[in-house]
Amino acid sequence: MQIILVSRHLKAARTITIMPRHLVMALVGFVAAVFFTSAVFSWLSVHFRLPVIEDLLTSIQQKESLKTREYVTNNLQMMASRLGELQAQMLQLDKLGERLSGIAGGKPPPVAAEKAAAGGPFVPAPMSADELQHEIQRLTQVVDNKAEELNQLESKLLERRVRDRLLPTMLPVKNALLGSSYGYRSDPIANLRAMHEGIDFKADVGESVYAAADGVVVVASYHPEFGKMIDVDHGEGLLSRYTHLSRMDIQAGQIVKRGELIGAVGTTGRSTGSHLHFEVRMFGVAQNPAIFLKKNGEFAQLKHQ
């Protein structure tokens, strides 16, 4: 590009040729001048504390401080809320643990030493973010430990519940009188000393007979001496026997529940009158049924005939 200069002060016209490199140099110089001017102006403003710049910097600092305070406040509120939740969980777990320990028959929680009388309004002390975080971590660990203890206690309760349901501790006949107990006696028919391997419950013919525990019926048939007889297997070699029945309401192979109706009192087989002969056997060996039935409070209330 060429520029022709014409002036009365010049004797002849002058021609100036502008090359691309000249344009680039001019642009670079302009940009440098702008940056330099801006830097100088900023330095002067900060150095001499010009009101406009000082107000702008103050406003920026206030906004940043406000954002920081809001962020910290929100975090502290969230941490305080989490701490409150953990404390509430601790109280609930403690109460639940006390109840479960009582049910499971475990040791009662330790009694704290008696403290001196005190009182007054509750004014919680402020906690820093680090203190809150430390307390949250501590309570989280405590809650986890409590939950693990309760899981073990729950397993123990479940195990005991299963064991109790498999032990023949329920009375097989309601509102009955106790007849012959377990042990040696004079046989009612032969009048000779003989071993009585169960307990007799004196009741009218037709009185309901219930399973003393959960189990599987292994025998439901007629026996020459026991008459109509039911054997219920409770597992681990434990078996309960119900004899001299007038009827049988279940069959061999059937699963029965504790307290389920299985038959009725009668006088079938070798019997002198209406009663239920009840036995408990472990691996085929007769046990004293009273040892099991005494776990049920109703057994102690029964009267002898």
KOLTISE-544833 format. One line per 5 residues: number of its first residue (from 1); their letters; for each residue x, z, y of C-alpha. Coordinates in nm, 3 decimals. Example, Ala and Ser with C-alpha at 12.3 -4.5 7.8 and 13.67 -1.06 7.14 Angstrom:
2
1 = as = 1.230 0.780 -0.450; 1.367 0.714 -0.106
//
This chain:
305
1 = mqiil = 0.000 0.000 0.000; 0.130 -0.096 0.347; 0.039 0.054 0.687; 0.112 -0.147 1.007; 0.168 0.058 1.323
6 = vsrhl = 0.100 -0.111 1.657; 0.174 0.072 1.985; 0.251 -0.022 2.341; 0.550 0.207 2.322; 0.689 0.000 2.039
11 = kaart = 0.838 -0.339 2.117; 0.725 -0.472 1.784; 0.478 -0.372 1.514; 0.617 -0.143 1.241; 0.521 -0.168 0.878
16 = itimp = 0.524 0.140 0.649; 0.507 0.092 0.272; 0.353 0.381 0.071; 0.451 0.395 -0.293; 0.265 0.594 -0.568
21 = rhlvm = 0.545 0.846 -0.579; 0.485 0.920 -0.214; 0.119 1.009 -0.289; 0.222 1.239 -0.574; 0.476 1.417 -0.358
26 = alvgf = 0.218 1.463 -0.083; -0.037 1.611 -0.327; 0.217 1.852 -0.473; 0.317 1.963 -0.127; -0.045 2.022 -0.031
31 = vaavf = -0.115 2.234 -0.337; 0.203 2.436 -0.282; 0.108 2.498 0.077; -0.236 2.621 -0.023; -0.096 2.865 -0.282
36 = ftsav = 0.172 2.987 -0.044; -0.077 3.043 0.233; -0.312 3.232 -0.001; -0.030 3.452 -0.131; 0.090 3.534 0.217
41 = fswls = -0.264 3.615 0.328; -0.322 3.844 0.030; 0.006 4.028 0.084; -0.067 4.080 0.451; -0.419 4.201 0.372
46 = vhfrl = -0.303 4.458 0.116; 0.001 4.565 0.318; -0.185 4.616 0.643; -0.510 4.731 0.468; -0.739 4.477 0.622
51 = pvied = -1.104 4.605 0.599; -1.243 4.298 0.423; -0.988 4.301 0.142; -0.993 4.678 0.109; -1.371 4.680 0.074
56 = lltsi = -1.352 4.405 -0.185; -1.091 4.591 -0.391; -1.288 4.917 -0.365; -1.603 4.744 -0.482; -1.422 4.593 -0.779
61 = qqkes = -1.272 4.931 -0.874; -1.609 5.105 -0.846; -1.773 4.845 -1.070; -1.499 4.878 -1.330; -1.518 5.259 -1.317
66 = lktre = -1.896 5.247 -1.356; -1.869 5.020 -1.659; -1.607 5.251 -1.812; -1.820 5.560 -1.752; -2.128 5.393 -1.898
71 = yvtnn = -1.932 5.288 -2.206; -1.787 5.635 -2.257; -2.124 5.801 -2.194; -2.301 5.576 -2.443; -2.034 5.641 -2.706
76 = lqmma = -2.051 6.015 -2.649; -2.431 6.008 -2.678; -2.409 5.813 -3.003; -2.147 6.053 -3.139; -2.351 6.356 -3.033
81 = srlge = -2.661 6.206 -3.198; -2.464 6.143 -3.519; -2.333 6.500 -3.508; -2.689 6.632 -3.474; -2.802 6.423 -3.772
86 = lqaqm = -2.517 6.558 -3.985; -2.597 6.915 -3.886; -2.964 6.860 -3.979; -2.858 6.713 -4.314; -2.639 7.016 -4.374
91 = lqldk = -2.933 7.252 -4.319; -3.156 7.049 -4.550; -2.890 7.033 -4.821; -2.827 7.407 -4.796; -3.197 7.487 -4.835
96 = lgerl = -3.236 7.239 -5.120; -2.926 7.378 -5.288; -3.063 7.732 -5.270; -3.394 7.626 -5.427; -3.229 7.421 -5.700
101 = sgiag = -2.984 7.702 -5.778; -3.277 7.940 -5.819; -3.457 7.697 -6.049; -3.143 7.626 -6.251; -3.065 7.994 -6.281
106 = gkppp = -2.729 7.949 -6.112; -2.545 8.196 -5.897; -2.715 8.270 -5.566; -2.530 8.153 -5.255; -2.278 8.407 -5.121
111 = vaaek = -2.423 8.650 -4.869; -2.242 8.640 -4.539; -2.103 8.963 -4.401; -2.338 9.133 -4.162; -2.252 9.057 -3.801
116 = aaagg = -2.287 9.278 -3.498; -2.608 9.239 -3.299; -2.588 8.968 -3.032; -2.815 8.747 -2.825; -2.860 8.557 -2.502
121 = pfvpa = -2.942 8.199 -2.401; -2.780 7.915 -2.592; -2.551 7.713 -2.364; -2.357 7.467 -2.582; -1.996 7.412 -2.480
126 = pmsad = -1.911 7.051 -2.389; -1.700 6.862 -2.639; -1.456 6.584 -2.575; -1.470 6.253 -2.756; -1.181 6.356 -2.983
131 = elqhe = -1.349 6.687 -3.064; -1.677 6.513 -3.142; -1.501 6.262 -3.367; -1.316 6.539 -3.549; -1.637 6.738 -3.601
136 = iqrlt = -1.822 6.430 -3.726; -1.547 6.361 -3.981; -1.550 6.723 -4.094; -1.928 6.738 -4.136; -1.933 6.400 -4.311
141 = qvvdn = -1.690 6.536 -4.569; -1.894 6.855 -4.607; -2.219 6.656 -4.653; -2.053 6.435 -4.914; -1.930 6.743 -5.104
146 = kaeel = -2.275 6.903 -5.086; -2.439 6.585 -5.211; -2.197 6.575 -5.506; -2.275 6.939 -5.591; -2.649 6.868 -5.577
151 = nqles = -2.605 6.564 -5.803; -2.431 6.784 -6.061; -2.702 7.048 -6.024; -2.970 6.782 -6.066; -2.802 6.663 -6.386
156 = kller = -2.793 7.020 -6.513; -3.163 7.065 -6.433; -3.251 6.738 -6.606; -3.048 6.839 -6.910; -3.221 7.177 -6.923
161 = rvrdr = -3.564 7.021 -6.878; -3.499 6.784 -7.168; -3.365 7.069 -7.381; -3.662 7.291 -7.299; -3.909 7.020 -7.389
166 = llptm = -3.737 6.977 -7.723; -3.739 7.348 -7.805; -4.056 7.470 -7.982; -4.143 7.740 -7.729; -4.509 7.659 -7.666
171 = lpvkn = -4.778 7.850 -7.853; -4.930 7.620 -8.116; -5.266 7.803 -8.102; -5.438 7.948 -7.795; -5.628 8.278 -7.795
176 = allgs = -5.514 8.372 -8.145; -5.412 8.700 -8.307; -5.071 8.753 -8.461; -5.081 8.798 -8.837; -4.779 8.825 -9.063
181 = sygyr = -4.447 8.799 -8.883; -4.122 8.641 -9.001; -3.934 8.830 -9.272; -3.998 9.005 -9.602; -4.353 9.118 -9.683
186 = sdpia = -4.587 9.182 -9.970; -4.723 8.844 -10.076; -5.103 8.846 -10.009; -5.179 8.675 -10.341; -4.906 8.786 -10.583
191 = nlram = -4.870 9.134 -10.424; -4.495 9.109 -10.471; -4.220 9.138 -10.212; -4.142 8.790 -10.082; -3.989 8.615 -9.786
196 = hegid = -4.231 8.491 -9.521; -4.050 8.207 -9.343; -4.282 8.175 -9.044; -4.544 8.342 -8.825; -4.917 8.345 -8.897
201 = fkadv = -5.166 8.293 -8.615; -5.512 8.418 -8.712; -5.783 8.190 -8.567; -6.116 8.039 -8.667; -6.139 7.717 -8.862
206 = gesvy = -6.140 7.423 -8.624; -5.936 7.589 -8.348; -5.703 7.335 -8.188; -5.337 7.322 -8.289; -5.082 7.185 -8.039
211 = aaadg = -4.726 7.056 -8.072; -4.483 7.327 -7.964; -4.237 7.069 -7.823; -4.171 6.696 -7.790; -4.074 6.523 -8.109
216 = vvvva = -4.147 6.274 -8.385; -4.389 6.343 -8.670; -4.197 6.315 -8.996; -4.459 6.462 -9.229; -4.837 6.454 -9.205
221 = syhpe = -4.967 6.501 -9.560; -5.110 6.746 -9.812; -4.876 7.001 -9.972; -4.975 7.203 -10.285; -4.893 7.537 -10.120
226 = fgkmi = -4.909 7.460 -9.748; -5.223 7.247 -9.772; -5.252 6.997 -9.490; -4.910 7.013 -9.329; -4.740 6.854 -9.025
231 = dvdhg = -4.365 6.855 -8.963; -4.235 6.752 -8.618; -3.868 6.665 -8.576; -3.728 6.768 -8.235; -3.380 6.630 -8.287
236 = eglls = -3.043 6.798 -8.346; -3.171 6.925 -8.683; -3.459 7.125 -8.527; -3.804 7.099 -8.686; -4.138 7.276 -8.640
241 = rythl = -4.400 7.305 -8.919; -4.777 7.358 -8.898; -4.960 7.433 -9.224; -5.300 7.523 -9.381; -5.467 7.281 -9.134
246 = srmdi = -5.831 7.181 -9.170; -5.755 6.838 -9.024; -5.457 6.632 -8.902; -5.498 6.422 -8.587; -5.163 6.244 -8.604
251 = qagqi = -4.967 6.039 -8.855; -4.607 6.026 -8.973; -4.385 5.824 -8.737; -4.593 5.907 -8.432; -4.426 6.044 -8.117
256 = vkrge = -4.589 6.358 -7.981; -4.553 6.541 -7.652; -4.529 6.909 -7.590; -4.883 7.053 -7.582; -5.041 6.747 -7.748
261 = ligav = -5.328 6.810 -7.990; -5.209 6.747 -8.346; -5.471 6.912 -8.569; -5.696 7.212 -8.626; -5.668 7.554 -8.787
266 = gttgr = -5.788 7.577 -9.149; -5.731 7.752 -9.480; -5.613 7.468 -9.705; -5.346 7.518 -9.969; -5.232 7.861 -10.084
271 = stgsh = -5.422 8.071 -9.830; -5.650 8.373 -9.825; -5.823 8.293 -9.498; -5.834 8.085 -9.183; -5.498 8.088 -9.003
276 = lhfev = -5.204 7.872 -8.891; -4.872 7.924 -9.062; -4.602 7.815 -8.811; -4.235 7.765 -8.898; -3.918 7.661 -8.716
281 = rmfgv = -3.632 7.521 -8.923; -3.277 7.426 -8.833; -3.121 7.178 -9.075; -3.376 7.289 -9.332; -3.306 7.662 -9.293
286 = aqnpa = -3.597 7.876 -9.174; -3.550 8.048 -8.838; -3.754 8.324 -8.680; -4.009 8.137 -8.462; -4.039 8.442 -8.237
291 = iflkk = -3.689 8.372 -8.101; -3.820 8.046 -7.958; -4.173 8.155 -7.870; -4.049 8.456 -7.672; -3.923 8.211 -7.410
296 = ngefa = -4.292 8.157 -7.335; -4.460 8.443 -7.150; -4.787 8.386 -7.339; -4.632 8.497 -7.667; -4.573 8.851 -7.540
301 = qlkhq = -4.945 8.882 -7.454; -5.063 8.806 -7.807; -5.219 9.095 -8.000; -5.171 9.175 -8.365; -5.474 9.164 -8.591
//
